[in-house]
Amino acid sequence: MRRAHLARRRRVVRVAGVGAACAVAFAAGVLAGGASRSAVAGGGDRYRALDLFAQVFAHVENLYVEDVPRQELAYGAVEGLVGKLDPHSAFLRPDLYRAMRDETAGEFEGVGLELGLQGTRLTVIAPLEGSPGARAGIEPGDRLVAIDGVATSGMPLVDAVRRLKGAAGTPVRLGLEREGAAERDLVVLRERVVSESVDWRVADAPSGLVVIRIRTFQERTDRGVERALAAARKQLGREIGGLVLDLRSNPGGLLDEAVRVADRFLADGLIVTTEGRAHRVTDIERAHGPGTEPEYPLAVVVDGGSASASEILAGALQDHGRAAIVGSRTFGKGTVQQVIDLGDGSGLKLTVARYFTPSHRSIQDRGITPDVEVADADSVTAAPATPTPDVIDAAATPSANRDAALDAALAHVRVRARSRLH
């Protein structure tokens, strides 16, 4: 019952009225030419820009040297309109929209790279573990400068994503830059990528320390965390002594799933606030007491590939003092996109709000600053997926196989777990 409120469909921005008005004005402009001007003017200046658009559309359709299908013209115009708003808003043609829905369900065909824009540079936020991109050695922070020989400078993010996706078994050539290294070309074969968002292991059986890794927030991620906690308790044969949530290279995903996970570890208070145009509060998510996990020590490991929903979770736990954040500063994506179904199978991904942590911190372009900074957190090896009772000694001599950020997080919860026993 504690999360029943989250099972409800999230409130949808109403677009039917405006969409219908735009469609009527657009059709009038194309079919009636100048006759639409008086109709638009009668409604004031609101649709004057639409009249200009309709005129240009008609001229291109009637006079352009090549015959271009009307739908292609419309798609191109909408892509240009939405692409000028911000790096995260996008018009999704039907094939790309289907691929995006597959991705949130945990399956898609491509190379498995989550991309973002840092300034004007197309940058890898994180490769999905086990994906073709990850196996090719692509790392968070790598800059994608070309796709199949086409330079990405000035390329809309949605176009880059479309070029990377494709049928399993087909190749794509990637031009990559990395800080301090020469540009290189990689040919990567696309695959059907199946992403399990949660894995876990017992890191220190005597102390009852558990590591849960969340790779992305997709459908049923919270259920995966619930199952991991239950399985860890069963393997330990007792209550968990301390927990590390590993959010490194987690590019985000579904906001509701991140909120549900945060709700597991917080008994009350704010989790996240979203504010839309003119700072109007559009949504407030709060924690609920029933079913909250015990107050065992908790740490969260993050890096430069932790973005969006990952930052919401880390920021909420940090602001409430529930967890220590360990690693390096996160990516800094603090905007919320709503996905809207359009009538022909296409979709609109639109930035509708900015989110704020419980203390009203904005994460956009700032990220989450860890409580315990570990300089090499961006390049450490992720926690293995196979459950193991091995004890990790944080005081051991460092080696090439060590994971400094995870060791620091485990050391933190180990000390706190011991202090609770005295």
C-alpha positions in Angstrom: 0.0 0.0 0.0 2.9 2.4 0.7 3.6 2.9 -3.0 0.0 2.7 -4.3 0.0 6.4 -5.0 2.9 5.9 -7.4 1.0 3.3 -9.4 -1.4 5.9 -10.6 -0.8 7.4 -14.0 1.3 10.6 -13.7 -0.5 13.8 -14.4 -0.3 14.6 -18.1 0.2 18.0 -19.6 -2.9 18.7 -21.6 -2.0 19.4 -25.3 -5.1 18.4 -27.2 -6.6 21.9 -27.3 -3.4 23.6 -28.6 -2.7 20.7 -31.0 -6.1 20.9 -32.6 -5.8 24.7 -33.0 -2.4 24.3 -34.6 -3.7 21.6 -37.0 -6.6 23.8 -38.1 -4.4 26.8 -38.7 -1.8 24.7 -40.5 -4.4 23.1 -42.9 -5.9 26.5 -43.6 -2.6 28.0 -44.5 -1.7 25.2 -46.9 -5.1 24.8 -48.5 -6.3 28.4 -48.6 -3.1 30.3 -48.9 -3.7 34.0 -48.0 -7.2 33.3 -46.8 -5.8 32.0 -43.6 -4.3 35.3 -42.6 -7.5 37.0 -41.7 -8.6 34.0 -39.6 -5.3 34.0 -37.7 -5.3 37.7 -37.3 -8.8 37.5 -35.8 -7.4 35.5 -32.9 -4.7 38.1 -32.3 -1.0 37.6 -32.6 -0.9 34.1 -31.0 -1.0 32.2 -34.3 0.8 34.7 -36.5 3.9 32.6 -36.5 1.8 29.6 -37.6 0.6 31.6 -40.6 4.2 32.3 -41.6 5.0 28.6 -41.2 2.0 27.6 -43.4 3.1 30.0 -46.1 6.7 28.6 -46.2 5.3 25.0 -46.1 3.1 25.7 -49.1 5.9 27.4 -51.1 8.3 24.5 -50.5 5.6 21.9 -51.4 4.7 23.8 -54.6 8.0 25.3 -55.8 11.0 23.3 -54.5 13.0 21.7 -57.2 12.5 18.1 -55.9 9.3 16.5 -54.9 9.4 15.9 -51.1 6.6 13.9 -49.4 4.4 16.0 -47.3 4.9 13.9 -44.2 8.7 14.3 -44.6 8.3 18.0 -44.8 6.1 18.0 -41.7 8.5 15.8 -39.7 11.5 17.9 -40.7 9.7 21.1 -39.6 8.7 19.7 -36.3 12.2 18.3 -35.7 13.6 21.8 -36.3 11.1 23.4 -34.0 11.6 21.1 -31.1 15.4 20.7 -31.6 15.9 24.4 -31.0 14.4 24.3 -27.5 17.1 22.5 -25.5 19.4 19.4 -25.9 16.9 17.1 -24.2 13.6 17.9 -26.1 13.0 16.0 -29.3 10.5 14.9 -31.8 10.6 11.2 -32.2 9.6 9.7 -35.5 7.7 6.4 -35.2 10.7 4.1 -35.5 12.7 6.1 -32.9 9.7 6.3 -30.6 9.3 2.5 -30.7 13.0 2.1 -30.0 12.7 4.4 -27.0 9.8 2.5 -25.5 11.8 -0.7 -26.0 14.7 0.9 -24.2 12.7 1.9 -21.1 11.4 -1.7 -21.0 15.0 -2.9 -21.0 15.5 -4.1 -24.6 16.6 -2.4 -27.8 18.9 -2.8 -30.8 21.9 -0.7 -31.0 25.4 -0.2 -29.4 24.2 0.6 -25.8 25.5 4.2 -25.4 23.7 6.9 -23.3 24.5 10.2 -24.9 24.2 13.8 -23.7 25.5 17.3 -24.8 28.2 19.0 -22.8 28.1 22.5 -24.3 27.9 21.6 -28.0 29.9 18.4 -27.8 28.1 15.0 -28.1 29.4 13.1 -25.0 29.0 9.6 -23.7 27.2 9.7 -20.3 27.6 6.0 -19.9 27.8 2.7 -21.8 25.4 0.1 -20.6 27.3 -2.7 -19.0 27.8 -5.7 -21.3 26.7 -3.7 -24.4 28.7 -3.6 -27.6 29.8 -0.1 -26.7 31.1 -1.1 -23.3 33.0 -4.1 -24.7 34.6 -1.8 -27.3 36.2 0.1 -24.5 34.0 3.3 -24.7 33.9 5.1 -21.4 31.9 7.9 -19.7 33.2 11.3 -20.9 34.3 10.1 -24.3 33.3 12.6 -27.0 31.5 11.1 -30.1 32.8 13.2 -33.0 31.6 11.2 -36.0 29.0 8.4 -36.8 29.6 6.5 -40.0 31.8 9.3 -41.2 29.3 12.1 -40.5 30.6 14.8 -38.1 28.4 15.2 -35.0 29.2 18.9 -34.6 25.9 20.6 -34.6 24.0 17.3 -34.9 20.8 17.2 -32.8 20.9 14.6 -30.0 17.9 12.8 -31.4 19.6 12.4 -34.8 22.7 10.9 -33.2 20.6 8.4 -31.3 18.8 7.5 -34.5 22.1 6.8 -36.3 23.4 4.6 -33.5 20.3 2.4 -33.4 19.8 -0.2 -36.1 19.3 -3.9 -36.8 21.3 -6.4 -34.8 24.4 -7.5 -36.7 24.9 -4.3 -38.7 28.1 -2.3 -38.2 28.4 1.4 -37.2 31.7 3.3 -37.3 32.3 5.7 -34.4 34.9 8.5 -34.2 35.8 9.1 -30.6 37.9 11.6 -28.7 39.2 11.1 -25.1 41.0 13.6 -22.9 44.7 13.3 -23.4 44.4 10.7 -26.3 44.4 10.9 -30.1 41.1 10.6 -31.9 40.3 7.0 -32.9 37.8 5.1 -35.0 35.9 2.0 -33.9 33.7 -0.3 -35.8 31.0 -1.7 -33.5 28.4 -4.3 -34.4 24.9 -3.5 -33.1 23.2 -6.1 -31.0 19.9 -6.7 -29.3 20.8 -5.2 -25.9 18.9 -6.7 -22.9 19.5 -4.6 -19.8 18.9 -6.0 -16.3 18.8 -2.8 -14.3 19.7 -4.3 -10.8 22.2 -6.8 -9.5 23.6 -7.4 -6.0 26.2 -9.2 -4.0 27.2 -9.8 -0.4 30.5 -7.9 0.0 31.3 -8.7 3.7 29.3 -11.6 5.2 30.6 -11.3 8.8 29.5 -7.6 8.8 26.4 -8.1 6.8 27.4 -5.6 4.1 25.6 -5.7 0.8 26.2 -3.9 -2.6 23.2 -3.3 -4.9 24.1 -1.9 -8.3 21.4 0.0 -10.3 22.5 0.4 -13.9 19.4 2.4 -15.1 15.9 3.2 -13.9 13.6 1.3 -16.2 10.3 -0.5 -15.7 10.4 -2.7 -12.6 13.7 -1.3 -11.2 12.2 -0.8 -7.8 10.9 -4.4 -7.8 14.4 -5.5 -8.7 15.8 -3.6 -5.6 13.1 -5.2 -3.5 14.0 -8.7 -4.7 17.8 -7.9 -4.2 17.2 -6.9 -0.6 15.1 -10.0 0.1 17.7 -12.3 -1.5 20.6 -10.6 0.5 18.7 -11.2 3.8 18.2 -14.8 2.8 21.8 -15.4 2.0 23.0 -13.6 5.2 20.4 -15.4 7.3 19.8 -12.1 9.2 19.1 -8.4 8.8 21.4 -6.4 6.5 24.2 -4.7 8.5 25.0 -2.0 5.9 24.2 -1.3 2.3 26.0 0.4 -0.6 23.9 1.6 -3.6 26.2 1.8 -6.7 24.8 4.3 -9.2 28.0 4.8 -11.2 27.5 5.1 -15.0 23.7 5.1 -14.4 22.4 7.7 -16.9 18.9 7.9 -15.3 15.7 6.8 -16.8 12.2 6.7 -15.4 11.6 9.3 -12.6 8.9 7.2 -10.9 11.3 4.3 -10.4 13.9 6.5 -8.8 11.2 8.0 -6.5 10.1 4.5 -5.5 13.7 3.5 -4.6 14.2 6.6 -2.6 10.9 6.0 -0.8 12.3 2.6 0.4 15.0 4.3 2.4 13.1 7.4 3.7 10.3 7.3 6.2 9.0 10.8 5.5 9.7 14.2 3.9 10.3 15.4 0.4 12.0 13.3 -2.3 11.9 15.7 -5.2 10.1 18.8 -6.3 9.6 19.7 -10.0 9.0 23.3 -11.1 7.7 24.3 -14.5 7.3 27.6 -16.3 7.6 30.7 -14.0 8.8 28.5 -11.1 5.3 27.0 -10.8 5.4 23.8 -8.7 4.1 21.0 -10.9 4.8 18.0 -8.8 5.9 17.1 -5.3 7.0 13.5 -4.4 7.1 12.6 -0.7 8.3 9.6 1.2 5.8 7.3 3.1 6.5 5.5 6.4 5.0 2.0 5.9 7.5 -0.5 4.5 10.6 1.7 4.9 13.9 -0.2 5.2 15.5 -0.3 8.7 18.0 2.4 9.6 21.1 0.4 8.7 24.1 2.4 7.4 23.8 3.4 3.8 26.2 4.8 1.2 25.7 5.7 -2.4 28.6 5.6 -5.0 28.4 8.0 -7.9 30.6 9.3 -10.8 30.4 11.6 -13.8 28.2 9.0 -15.5 25.5 9.3 -12.8 22.8 11.5 -14.2 19.1 12.6 -14.0 17.1 10.0 -12.0 20.4 8.8 -10.3 21.0 12.4 -9.1 17.4 12.6 -7.8 17.9 9.5 -5.7 21.4 10.5 -4.5 20.3 14.1 -3.8 17.3 13.0 -1.7 19.3 10.6 0.4 22.0 13.2 0.9 19.7 16.0 1.9 17.9 13.9 4.5 21.3 12.7 5.9 20.2 9.1 5.2 23.3 8.2 3.1 26.8 9.3 2.5 27.6 10.0 -1.1 30.9 8.7 -2.2 32.9 9.1 -5.5 33.1 12.1 -7.9 30.7 14.8 -9.0 27.7 13.6 -11.0 26.8 14.7 -14.5 24.4 17.5 -13.7 21.1 16.9 -15.6 18.3 18.6 -13.7 15.5 18.7 -16.2 12.4 16.5 -16.5 11.1 15.4 -19.9 7.6 14.3 -20.5 6.9 11.9 -23.4 3.7 12.5 -25.3 2.1 10.1 -27.7 1.2 11.7 -31.1 -1.5 10.4 -33.4 0.6 8.8 -36.1 2.8 6.7 -33.9 5.4 9.4 -33.4 6.2 10.9 -30.0 7.2 14.2 -28.4 9.8 14.3 -25.7 9.5 17.7 -24.1 11.3 19.4 -21.2 8.5 20.4 -19.0 10.2 21.2 -15.6 13.3 21.4 -13.6 13.7 19.2 -10.6 15.0 20.2 -7.1 16.3 18.1 -4.2 14.5 18.3 -0.8 16.7 21.3 0.2 15.8 23.0 -3.1 19.2 22.4 -4.8 19.2 22.6 -8.5 21.3 19.9 -10.1 21.3 21.3 -13.6 24.9 21.8 -14.8 26.1 21.4 -11.1 25.6 17.8 -10.3 25.8 16.2 -6.8 29.0 16.8 -4.9 30.0 13.7 -2.9 30.5 13.8 0.9 33.5 11.6 0.4 35.4 12.4 -2.9 37.4 9.6 -4.5 39.5 10.9 -7.4 39.5 7.8 -9.6 35.8 7.1 -9.2 35.1 7.7 -12.9 37.4 4.9 -14.1 36.9 2.2 -11.5 35.6 -1.3 -12.3 31.9 -1.8 -11.5 30.8 -4.2 -8.9 30.5 -7.8 -10.2 27.0 -9.1 -10.8 27.6 -12.6 -9.3 26.7 -12.8 -5.6 29.8 -13.6 -3.6 30.6 -13.7 0.2 34.1 -12.3 -0.3 35.1 -9.7 2.3 36.6 -6.5 0.9 39.3 -5.0 3.1 39.3 -1.3 2.6 42.7 -1.0 4.3 44.5 -3.4 2.0 47.3 -2.3 -0.3 45.9 -0.7 -3.5 46.2 -2.6 -6.7 45.1 -2.4 -10.3 42.1 -4.6 -9.5 40.9 -2.5 -6.6 37.8 -0.3 -6.7 38.7 2.7 -4.6 35.3 4.3 -4.6 33.5 1.1 -3.6 36.1 0.4 -1.0 35.6 3.8 0.5 31.8 3.3 0.6 32.1 -0.1 2.2 34.6 1.3 4.8 32.1 4.0 5.7 29.2 1.7 6.2 31.4 -0.9 8.0 32.5 1.7 10.6 29.0 2.9 11.1 27.7 -0.7 11.4 30.3 -1.4 14.1 29.4 1.7 16.0 25.8 0.7 16.1 26.8 -2.5 17.9 28.5 -0.6 20.8 
